[in-house]
Amino acid sequence: MTQTVLSAREEVSDKSLVRSFSYVGGKWIAARDNAVLQVTDPASGAVVGEVASLTTEDSASAVDAAQRAFGAWSVTLPQERSALLRRWFDLMVKHKEDLARIMVLEQGKPISEARGEIDYAASFVEYYAEESKRPNIEGVTSHLPDAEVELWLEPVGVAALITPWNFPSAMLTRKAAAALAAGCTVVAHPSHETPFSALALAELAERAGFPPGVFNVVTGRASTVVPPWTDDKRVRALSFTGSTEVGRLLYRASAETIKKLVMELGGHAPVIVFKGADLDEAVAETIKAKFATSGQDCLGANRIYVERPIYDAFCEKFVAATKALSIGAGMSDPDIGPLMNEAAVKKQEEHVADALDKGAKLACGGKRNALGPLFYDPTVLTDVPDDARIMSEETFGPVAPITPFDTEDEVVTRANAGEYGLVAYVHSLDPRRIYRLSRALQFGMVAVNRTKVTGAPIPFGGTKQSGLGREGARRGMEEFMDIKYVCRDWA
């Protein structure tokens, strides 16, 4: 395989950001058997380019490289790690437009959303550039006479990062910046559907001056790349963003080596709209919560509960706003882009058909768009019963089910039903109700009268089967650190 990806390179100013080899031990490498994977544009189906599809031996060699680098990196002065992260951040900002265009080509999201993701991705690098200087030794009041007690935070070792296709830049930097700031070295595996974003970040990390082996990106099939990492006892932490089903598999596979796990898994977010809420604001925010990233977001609204007195008015306004959404290829900057693959589109079709069979009403959409096989019209279903699959399964697409409720206790019970507990959205102007709901909802995050809640300073994560641990904030860095207790007697 030659390291040339013409269709992607034509869309960016800095051609060297488009890489087709994996980055291991400070070198760009092809697979030992020269195998490759094709990456396609979801909007057109055209081949964007090829990347190396590494073997299990190649994947294991990435751990070797990370382990060799760990000793020196773990004792690098925090301010030196901070300076490298800061240079990485500056380069991401400088090349924001090229990074966004690469993302659109392989992921399909609207260009304005891609630019926003690069800002979001860079914010984690900037945040952890500062936070890397703050894991101080903590003094503890001794419980023993003539003894001093200290708690030290130390990097766990090599960290394996497995990232999804829906946010190919931000999910990598949210994990990698925290791990690197903590003093860990990293082996990262991006989705085989969106590898170019991760490889571009590796190119910028190399330019920033990270030592060889500190940050490694291994492309290929997860079934080939990941098992050597779950089996290797030198990999002390594993961070994964993806489905709950795959999370369970990784949980089992990591049990033998007792790794620290950080898992951001599936979501099934309820939106709860009470009478007395600002109706126009509730509609506008719910449109954002449902249709951002074309609905392909673990934070996406998956079921919308509206109090009966305002149900008809909400549905009317929501349907009108949904019909006004534009749909198209990402570079044209529509509201809705293509879905990632055929399986994603089939899931929309299955959920809509099931809901209609169970008595729901189709208010708009409900079909593929003529633009291409991976485009699905933004869809609204009303009067959706709780036994419809869409009310308990993550849809991950532009289908919005709406259903009425009568009492606060009833809607809390319905919202809390199920295995997921990532985020819930509440719209109300009653401060007492807001407090009660914030307490009663069994979710890791609750957004009140707004949609956007994420950011580098907050600990992102869910409860129940939506995940383990937190990403972002100081807690995100501490996930990659162990506590060492030192009890010292000077006598």
KABEL-V328742 format. One record per residue. N is the residue number from 1. PSI is psi in whole degrees, -180 to 180 (* if undefined). D_FIRST is the distance of its C-alpha to the first C-alpha in whole Angstrom. Layout:
{{N & PSI & D_FIRST} {N & PSI & D_FIRST}}
//
This chain:
{{1 & 129 & 0} {2 & 151 & 4} {3 & 63 & 6} {4 & 129 & 8} {5 & 82 & 10} {6 & -45 & 13} {7 & -35 & 15} {8 & -40 & 16} {9 & -31 & 16} {10 & -20 & 19} {11 & -2 & 21} {12 & 156 & 21} {13 & -45 & 23} {14 & 96 & 21} {15 & -28 & 17} {16 & -5 & 16} {17 & -18 & 17} {18 & 103 & 14} {19 & 143 & 12} {20 & -3 & 9} {21 & 157 & 9} {22 & 162 & 12} {23 & 108 & 15} {24 & 127 & 17} {25 & 31 & 20} {26 & 11 & 19} {27 & 150 & 16} {28 & 120 & 12} {29 & 147 & 10} {30 & 168 & 8} {31 & 151 & 9} {32 & -30 & 11} {33 & 10 & 10} {34 & 21 & 7} {35 & 149 & 8} {36 & 160 & 8} {37 & 137 & 11} {38 & 141 & 12} {39 & 130 & 14} {40 & 155 & 17} {41 & 118 & 20} {42 & -26 & 23} {43 & -41 & 25} {44 & -19 & 24} {45 & -2 & 21} {46 & 150 & 19} {47 & 123 & 15} {48 & -39 & 15} {49 & -170 & 11} {50 & 148 & 8} {51 & 158 & 9} {52 & 136 & 8} {53 & 93 & 11} {54 & 156 & 12} {55 & 173 & 15} {56 & -36 & 19} {57 & -42 & 19} {58 & -43 & 16} {59 & -42 & 18} {60 & -34 & 21} {61 & -27 & 20} {62 & -37 & 20} {63 & -41 & 24} {64 & -47 & 24} {65 & -43 & 23} {66 & -38 & 25} {67 & -40 & 28} {68 & -36 & 28} {69 & -19 & 28} {70 & -43 & 31} {71 & -51 & 34} {72 & -42 & 34} {73 & -37 & 33} {74 & -24 & 35} {75 & 7 & 38} {76 & 139 & 37} {77 & 138 & 39} {78 & -37 & 39} {79 & -26 & 40} {80 & -41 & 37} {81 & -40 & 35} {82 & -44 & 36} {83 & -39 & 35} {84 & -44 & 32} {85 & -39 & 32} {86 & -41 & 34} {87 & -37 & 31} {88 & -45 & 28} {89 & -48 & 31} {90 & -39 & 32} {91 & -37 & 28} {92 & -42 & 27} {93 & -44 & 31} {94 & -39 & 30} {95 & 26 & 26} {96 & -46 & 28} {97 & -43 & 27} {98 & -42 & 24} {99 & -39 & 23} {100 & -41 & 25} {101 & -39 & 23} {102 & -43 & 20} {103 & -44 & 22} {104 & -41 & 24} {105 & -40 & 21} {106 & -24 & 19} {107 & -31 & 23} {108 & -6 & 25} {109 & 156 & 28} {110 & 144 & 30} {111 & -36 & 30} {112 & -36 & 33} {113 & -37 & 32} {114 & -42 & 29} {115 & -42 & 30} {116 & -36 & 33} {117 & -38 & 30} {118 & -41 & 29} {119 & -45 & 33} {120 & -45 & 33} {121 & -45 & 30} {122 & -32 & 31} {123 & -32 & 35} {124 & -38 & 34} {125 & -44 & 32} {126 & -45 & 35} {127 & -47 & 38} {128 & -18 & 36} {129 & -36 & 36} {130 & -44 & 40} {131 & -24 & 40} {132 & -21 & 39} {133 & 4 & 42} {134 & 9 & 44} {135 & 72 & 44} {136 & 158 & 47} {137 & 136 & 49} {138 & 126 & 52} {139 & 141 & 55} {140 & 138 & 57} {141 & 126 & 61} {142 & 144 & 62} {143 & 1 & 63} {144 & 143 & 65} {145 & 142 & 67} {146 & 28 & 66} {147 & 145 & 62} {148 & 140 & 60} {149 & 132 & 57} {150 & 151 & 54} {151 & 125 & 50} {152 & 140 & 47} {153 & 123 & 44} {154 & 145 & 41} {155 & 142 & 37} {156 & -30 & 36} {157 & -142 & 33} {158 & 133 & 30} {159 & 129 & 29} {160 & 130 & 26} {161 & 127 & 26} {162 & 118 & 25} {163 & 154 & 25} {164 & 176 & 25} {165 & -17 & 24} {166 & -30 & 27} {167 & 75 & 27} {168 & -20 & 24} {169 & -49 & 25} {170 & -38 & 28} {171 & -26 & 28} {172 & -48 & 26} {173 & -33 & 28} {174 & -37 & 31} {175 & -52 & 30} {176 & -42 & 28} {177 & -39 & 31} {178 & -45 & 33} {179 & -43 & 32} {180 & -40 & 31} {181 & -35 & 35} {182 & -16 & 36} {183 & 9 & 34} {184 & 156 & 32} {185 & 161 & 28} {186 & 137 & 26} {187 & 123 & 23} {188 & 140 & 22} {189 & 109 & 20} {190 & 159 & 20} {191 & 142 & 20} {192 & -13 & 17} {193 & -22 & 18} {194 & 60 & 18} {195 & -22 & 16} {196 & -32 & 16} {197 & -44 & 19} {198 & -40 & 19} {199 & -34 & 16} {200 & -39 & 18} {201 & -35 & 21} {202 & -40 & 19} {203 & -43 & 19} {204 & -34 & 22} {205 & -39 & 23} {206 & -44 & 22} {207 & -34 & 24} {208 & -22 & 27} {209 & 17 & 27} {210 & 136 & 26} {211 & 152 & 26} {212 & 136 & 23} {213 & -11 & 23} {214 & -40 & 26} {215 & 113 & 23} {216 & 138 & 20} {217 & 121 & 18} {218 & 116 & 16} {219 & 157 & 14} {220 & -164 & 14} {221 & 136 & 17} {222 & -36 & 20} {223 & -20 & 22} {224 & -43 & 19} {225 & -41 & 19} {226 & -40 & 23} {227 & -40 & 25} {228 & -26 & 24} {229 & -42 & 26} {230 & -28 & 29} {231 & -20 & 29} {232 & 120 & 29} {233 & -16 & 33} {234 & -22 & 31} {235 & 105 & 30} {236 & -15 & 33} {237 & 145 & 33} {238 & 126 & 31} {239 & 129 & 30} {240 & 137 & 29} {241 & 125 & 30} {242 & -158 & 30} {243 & 155 & 32} {244 & -36 & 35} {245 & -47 & 34} {246 & -35 & 31} {247 & -40 & 33} {248 & -42 & 35} {249 & -43 & 32} {250 & -35 & 31} {251 & -49 & 35} {252 & -44 & 35} {253 & -27 & 32} {254 & -7 & 33} {255 & -37 & 37} {256 & -33 & 37} {257 & 6 & 36} {258 & 62 & 38} {259 & 157 & 35} {260 & 132 & 37} {261 & 135 & 35} {262 & 118 & 35} {263 & 119 & 34} {264 & 103 & 34} {265 & -153 & 35} {266 & 159 & 36} {267 & 158 & 39} {268 & 66 & 41} {269 & 128 & 43} {270 & 145 & 47} {271 & 127 & 48} {272 & 119 & 52} {273 & 118 & 54} {274 & 152 & 58} {275 & 146 & 61} {276 & -15 & 62} {277 & 159 & 58} {278 & 106 & 57} {279 & -45 & 56} {280 & -41 & 54} {281 & -41 & 52} {282 & -42 & 52} {283 & -48 & 50} {284 & -43 & 48} {285 & -35 & 47} {286 & -34 & 46} {287 & -45 & 44} {288 & -46 & 42} {289 & -29 & 42} {290 & -43 & 41} {291 & -2 & 38} {292 & 144 & 36} {293 & 33 & 33} {294 & 29 & 34} {295 & 0 & 35} {296 & 66 & 32} {297 & 131 & 34} {298 & -20 & 35} {299 & -1 & 38} {300 & 142 & 39} {301 & 125 & 42} {302 & -16 & 42} {303 & 135 & 46} {304 & 115 & 49} {305 & 126 & 52} {306 & 131 & 55} {307 & 138 & 59} {308 & -41 & 61} {309 & -26 & 63} {310 & 10 & 60} {311 & -51 & 58} {312 & -43 & 58} {313 & -42 & 58} {314 & -48 & 55} {315 & -43 & 53} {316 & -48 & 54} {317 & -39 & 53} {318 & -42 & 50} {319 & -43 & 49} {320 & -42 & 50} {321 & -36 & 47} {322 & -42 & 45} {323 & -26 & 45} {324 & -9 & 45} {325 & 138 & 41} {326 & 154 & 39} {327 & 137 & 36} {328 & -177 & 33} {329 & 150 & 29} {330 & -37 & 28} {331 & -20 & 28} {332 & -2 & 32} {333 & 59 & 33} {334 & -179 & 35} {335 & -36 & 37} {336 & 127 & 35} {337 & -168 & 31} {338 & 158 & 29} {339 & 169 & 29} {340 & -38 & 25} {341 & 175 & 25} {342 & -36 & 27} {343 & -36 & 29} {344 & -42 & 30} {345 & -42 & 32} {346 & -34 & 34} {347 & -39 & 35} {348 & -46 & 37} {349 & -42 & 38} {350 & -44 & 39} {351 & -40 & 41} {352 & -47 & 43} {353 & -43 & 44} {354 & -44 & 45} {355 & -42 & 47} {356 & -39 & 49} {357 & -29 & 50} {358 & 6 & 51} {359 & -1 & 53} {360 & 162 & 51} {361 & 139 & 52} {362 & 113 & 49} {363 & -32 & 50} {364 & 160 & 47} {365 & -140 & 43} {366 & 19 & 42} {367 & 165 & 40} {368 & 152 & 36} {369 & 150 & 36} {370 & -10 & 35} {371 & -28 & 33} {372 & 166 & 30} {373 & -21 & 30} {374 & 8 & 29} {375 & 129 & 32} {376 & 129 & 35} {377 & 138 & 38} {378 & 131 & 40} {379 & 141 & 42} {380 & 128 & 46} {381 & 135 & 48} {382 & 163 & 51} {383 & 44 & 54} {384 & 124 & 51} {385 & 157 & 52} {386 & -21 & 51} {387 & 1 & 50} {388 & 143 & 48} {389 & -36 & 44} {390 & -19 & 43} {391 & -6 & 46} {392 & -14 & 44} {393 & 143 & 41} {394 & 124 & 38} {395 & -42 & 37} {396 & 51 & 34} {397 & -178 & 35} {398 & 50 & 37} {399 & 123 & 40} {400 & 113 & 44} {401 & 132 & 46} {402 & 140 & 50} {403 & 148 & 53} {404 & 161 & 56} {405 & 164 & 58} {406 & -36 & 62} {407 & 159 & 62} {408 & -46 & 60} {409 & -40 & 61} {410 & -46 & 59} {411 & -32 & 56} {412 & -44 & 55} {413 & -44 & 56} {414 & -39 & 53} {415 & -36 & 51} {416 & -11 & 51} {417 & 144 & 50} {418 & 175 & 47} {419 & -13 & 44} {420 & 152 & 43} {421 & 54 & 44} {422 & -66 & 42} {423 & 150 & 43} {424 & 147 & 47} {425 & 133 & 48} {426 & 134 & 52} {427 & 113 & 54} {428 & 152 & 57} {429 & 6 & 60} {430 & 111 & 62} {431 & -35 & 61} {432 & -41 & 63} {433 & -41 & 61} {434 & -44 & 58} {435 & -45 & 58} {436 & -46 & 59} {437 & -41 & 56} {438 & -34 & 54} {439 & -43 & 56} {440 & -28 & 56} {441 & 129 & 52} {442 & 68 & 50} {443 & 152 & 47} {444 & -23 & 45} {445 & 141 & 45} {446 & 124 & 48} {447 & 128 & 48} {448 & 119 & 51} {449 & 29 & 51} {450 & 169 & 48} {451 & -51 & 44} {452 & 122 & 42} {453 & -13 & 43} {454 & 162 & 40} {455 & 165 & 39} {456 & -35 & 38} {457 & -2 & 42} {458 & 147 & 42} {459 & 99 & 41} {460 & 133 & 39} {461 & 171 & 40} {462 & -180 & 42} {463 & 178 & 44} {464 & -132 & 44} {465 & 21 & 41} {466 & 2 & 39} {467 & -180 & 38} {468 & 140 & 39} {469 & -174 & 40} {470 & 151 & 39} {471 & 144 & 36} {472 & 164 & 38} {473 & -177 & 41} {474 & -35 & 42} {475 & -33 & 42} {476 & -35 & 38} {477 & -38 & 38} {478 & -20 & 40} {479 & -23 & 38} {480 & 21 & 36} {481 & 151 & 39} {482 & 153 & 42} {483 & 124 & 45} {484 & 126 & 47} {485 & 124 & 51} {486 & 122 & 53} {487 & 117 & 56} {488 & 132 & 58} {489 & 123 & 62} {490 & -11 & 63} {491 & * & 66}}
//
